[in-house]
Structure formats: structure tokens, C-alpha cells
Amino acid sequence: MMSSHGAGKGVLTGRSVVYGAVVFTCVAVSIMVVGRYNAIQAKDEAVIASWADVEATYQRRADLIPNLVQAVKGSALHENETLKAVTEARARVGQLEGEGGIVHNLSKLEEYQAVQNGLGSALSRLLLVVESYPDLKANSSFRDLLHQIEGTENRINVARKRYNDATMGFNTQIRTFPGNLVNNVFLKLPRREPFQTTQGSANAPVVTFSG
């Protein structure tokens, strides 16, 4: 027959096991929460950094356009409407420069994409018009400028893809278990919107000359 002393010892041992299990569970959950919390924050920072690259490449294109317009204006005197369209499209882009929080605001992001796509379309039309001016195409400085624009368009496409990859990684993190629980309780960060492809916007302006 088990003594009262032995029974009491058994009860204490059982309680210790329970307490130990509770402590272990709390520590494990805390480590999981902290790890997932930091992972979500890191993914969000990656989205912000990749969006900054998108803005920088678009800004480079905007900086090149005034030189392009001036060069075309000197040789293509009858293309005022096309030049005006490019200038106005760039002005609309300029109105959005300096606005913070675009990446976190869906309406601003859609507006930003729309004006950038508009500038890209206007630029494409201008480059097509240039085909009719052989003297302009033969100018080495002008050709160097076009090469810079072509390179910038390629960088834009790369930057947009990296941004979309970053948003996908972030969205996956906050929508899958246990990241969704950590985000809903502690961070409450919204889903990030990827860069949407519109009709024709996936193609960079073509800068190819014959002759």
C-alpha cells in the first residue's frame, strides 16, 4: 500500500510535469510568434525597398525625356502634337513625385501606374515618329540618348518584376498559418498590391533603327 508521503510526492511530480509542459509550450509559442513577427517585418521592408527601385528607374526615364524632347523638337518641327503628348504625360508623372505612402495606398498605386503607363505610351509614339527623320537618327548623341532610354525601360521591367516577387512573398507570409495569426493580432498589415500589367504596358518602347 502506497504511503501518504509517496502519494504526495507523486502528485508533486505530476504537477511539475504539467508546469514544465506549460512553460515549454509558452516558450515555443513565444519563439514562433517572435520569429514570424520578424519575418513579416522583413518581407514588408523588402516590398518597400523594391518599390523604391521601381520609382528610381521611372525617375531616370523622366529625367531623360526633356533631352529627348529637345532633340526631336530641333529636327522634327512638324511633330508638335506628339511632343506635347510626351511633355504633358511627363508633367502628370511629376505631379506624383514626392508623394509618400504610394506603395501602401491602393488608389495612389493605381494612379501612379496609370500615369507611368501613359508616359510609356506617349514615349513609344514619339520613338515611332523618329523613324521618319533619318538625319536625327544619324546623330550620334541622339542615338546615345536612345540607348540610355532603352536601357532604362529594361531596368523598369526588371524592377517591376522584383517588386511583384516581393509583394508575393509578403502576401504569402501574412495569409498562411501561423503568419496570418501573428499579423492579425500584432501587426495588422494589409495585403500589398502587385504592379498590374495593362494592355501593352508589358512592352518597353522599341528603340530600333534601320539604316
C-alpha positions as CSV (number, residue, x, y, z in Angstrom):
1,M,0.0,0.0,0.0
2,M,1.4,3.4,-1.0
3,S,2.1,5.7,1.9
4,S,0.7,9.2,2.1
5,H,4.3,10.5,1.6
6,G,4.7,8.6,-1.6
7,A,1.3,9.7,-2.9
8,G,2.1,13.3,-2.2
9,K,5.4,13.0,-3.9
10,G,3.7,11.5,-7.0
11,V,1.2,14.4,-7.1
12,L,4.1,16.9,-7.0
13,T,5.9,15.1,-9.7
14,G,2.8,15.1,-11.9
15,R,2.3,18.8,-11.3
16,S,5.9,19.5,-12.2
17,V,5.4,17.7,-15.5
18,V,2.3,19.7,-16.2
19,Y,4.0,23.0,-15.3
20,G,7.1,22.0,-17.3
21,A,4.9,21.3,-20.3
22,V,3.1,24.6,-19.9
23,V,6.3,26.5,-19.7
24,F,7.8,24.7,-22.7
25,T,4.6,25.4,-24.7
26,C,4.7,29.1,-23.8
27,V,8.4,29.4,-24.7
28,A,7.8,27.6,-28.0
29,V,4.8,29.8,-28.9
30,S,6.8,32.9,-28.0
31,I,9.7,31.9,-30.2
32,M,7.3,31.1,-33.0
33,V,5.5,34.5,-32.7
34,V,8.7,36.5,-32.5
35,G,10.2,34.6,-35.4
36,R,7.1,35.1,-37.6
37,Y,6.7,38.7,-36.5
38,N,10.3,39.5,-37.6
39,A,9.8,37.5,-40.8
40,I,6.7,39.6,-41.8
41,Q,8.5,42.8,-41.0
42,A,11.4,41.7,-43.2
43,K,9.1,40.9,-46.0
44,D,7.4,44.2,-45.7
45,E,10.8,46.0,-45.8
46,A,11.6,44.1,-49.0
47,V,8.4,45.4,-50.6
48,I,9.3,48.9,-49.6
49,A,12.9,48.6,-50.9
50,S,11.8,47.0,-54.2
51,W,9.2,49.8,-54.7
52,A,11.9,52.4,-54.2
53,D,13.8,50.7,-57.1
54,V,10.7,51.0,-59.3
55,E,10.4,54.7,-58.5
56,A,14.1,55.2,-59.1
57,T,14.0,53.6,-62.6
58,Y,10.9,55.6,-63.5
59,Q,12.6,58.7,-62.3
60,R,15.6,58.0,-64.5
61,R,13.2,57.8,-67.5
62,A,11.5,61.0,-66.6
63,D,14.9,62.7,-66.3
64,L,15.9,61.6,-69.8
65,I,12.7,62.7,-71.6
66,P,13.4,66.5,-71.6
67,N,16.6,65.9,-73.5
68,L,14.8,63.7,-75.9
69,V,12.1,66.2,-76.5
70,Q,14.5,69.0,-77.1
71,A,16.5,66.8,-79.6
72,V,13.4,65.9,-81.5
73,K,12.0,69.4,-81.4
74,G,15.1,70.7,-83.2
75,S,14.8,68.2,-86.1
76,A,11.1,67.3,-86.2
77,L,9.4,70.6,-86.5
78,H,6.0,69.1,-87.6
79,E,5.6,66.8,-84.6
80,N,4.2,69.3,-82.1
81,E,1.2,67.1,-81.1
82,T,3.4,64.1,-80.3
83,L,5.9,66.2,-78.4
84,K,3.1,67.9,-76.5
85,A,1.7,64.5,-75.5
86,V,5.0,63.3,-74.1
87,T,5.6,66.6,-72.2
88,E,2.1,66.5,-70.7
89,A,2.4,62.9,-69.7
90,R,5.7,63.6,-68.0
91,A,4.1,66.6,-66.2
92,R,1.5,64.3,-64.8
93,V,4.2,62.0,-63.6
94,G,5.9,64.9,-62.0
95,Q,2.8,65.8,-60.0
96,L,3.0,62.5,-58.2
97,E,6.7,62.8,-57.4
98,G,7.4,63.2,-53.7
99,E,4.1,61.7,-52.6
100,G,4.8,59.3,-49.8
101,G,3.0,56.1,-49.0
102,I,2.2,55.2,-52.6
103,V,3.1,51.5,-52.0
104,H,0.7,51.4,-49.1
105,N,-2.2,53.1,-50.8
106,L,-4.1,51.2,-53.5
107,S,-5.7,54.2,-55.1
108,K,-2.4,56.1,-55.3
109,L,-0.7,53.0,-56.6
110,E,-3.2,52.6,-59.4
111,E,-2.9,56.3,-60.2
112,Y,0.9,56.1,-60.3
113,Q,0.8,53.0,-62.6
114,A,-1.7,54.7,-64.9
115,V,0.3,57.9,-65.4
116,Q,3.5,55.9,-65.9
117,N,1.8,53.7,-68.5
118,G,0.5,56.9,-70.2
119,L,4.1,58.3,-70.3
120,G,5.3,55.0,-71.7
121,S,2.7,55.0,-74.5
122,A,3.4,58.6,-75.4
123,L,7.2,57.8,-75.5
124,S,6.5,54.8,-77.7
125,R,4.6,57.0,-80.2
126,L,7.5,59.6,-80.2
127,L,10.1,57.0,-80.9
128,L,8.0,55.7,-83.8
129,V,7.8,59.1,-85.3
130,V,11.5,59.5,-85.1
131,E,11.8,56.7,-87.8
132,S,10.7,59.4,-90.4
133,Y,13.8,61.6,-89.7
134,P,17.0,60.0,-91.0
135,D,19.1,63.0,-90.1
136,L,18.0,62.8,-86.4
137,K,18.6,59.0,-86.4
138,A,22.1,59.5,-87.7
139,N,23.1,61.9,-84.9
140,S,25.4,60.0,-82.6
141,S,24.4,62.0,-79.5
142,F,20.8,61.3,-80.2
143,R,21.5,57.6,-80.6
144,D,23.3,57.5,-77.3
145,L,20.3,59.1,-75.7
146,L,18.0,56.5,-77.2
147,H,20.3,53.7,-75.9
148,Q,20.0,55.2,-72.4
149,I,16.2,55.2,-72.7
150,E,16.2,51.6,-73.9
151,G,18.4,50.5,-71.0
152,T,16.1,52.4,-68.6
153,E,13.0,50.7,-70.0
154,N,14.7,47.3,-69.4
155,R,15.5,48.3,-65.9
156,I,11.9,49.3,-65.3
157,N,10.7,45.9,-66.4
158,V,13.2,44.2,-64.1
159,A,12.4,46.5,-61.1
160,R,8.6,45.8,-61.6
161,K,9.2,42.1,-61.6
162,R,11.3,42.3,-58.4
163,Y,8.6,44.3,-56.8
164,N,5.9,41.8,-57.7
165,D,8.1,39.0,-56.4
166,A,8.5,40.9,-53.1
167,T,4.8,41.5,-52.8
168,M,4.0,37.9,-53.4
169,G,6.4,36.8,-50.7
170,F,4.9,39.3,-48.3
171,N,1.3,38.4,-49.1
172,T,2.1,34.7,-48.7
173,Q,3.7,35.4,-45.3
174,I,0.6,37.2,-43.9
175,R,-2.0,34.8,-45.4
176,T,-0.6,31.5,-44.4
177,F,-0.5,29.9,-40.9
178,P,0.9,30.9,-38.5
179,G,1.8,34.3,-40.1
180,N,-1.8,35.2,-40.6
181,L,-2.4,34.9,-36.8
182,V,0.6,36.9,-35.9
183,N,-0.3,39.6,-38.4
184,N,-3.9,39.8,-37.4
185,V,-3.1,40.1,-33.7
186,F,0.1,42.1,-33.6
187,L,0.8,43.9,-36.9
188,K,-2.4,44.2,-38.9
189,L,-0.6,45.0,-42.1
190,P,-2.7,44.9,-45.3
191,R,-2.1,42.9,-48.3
192,R,0.3,44.6,-50.7
193,E,-0.8,45.1,-54.3
194,P,1.5,43.9,-57.2
195,F,2.2,46.1,-60.2
196,Q,-0.6,45.4,-62.6
197,T,0.1,44.8,-66.2
198,T,-2.3,46.7,-68.5
199,Q,-2.8,46.3,-72.2
200,G,0.5,47.0,-73.9
201,S,2.3,48.1,-70.8
202,A,4.4,45.0,-70.6
203,N,6.4,46.0,-73.7
204,A,9.1,48.6,-73.4
205,P,9.2,51.3,-76.1
206,V,11.0,49.9,-79.1
207,V,14.2,51.7,-79.9
208,T,15.4,50.1,-83.1
209,F,16.5,51.9,-86.3
210,S,17.2,50.7,-89.7
211,G,19.9,52.3,-91.8
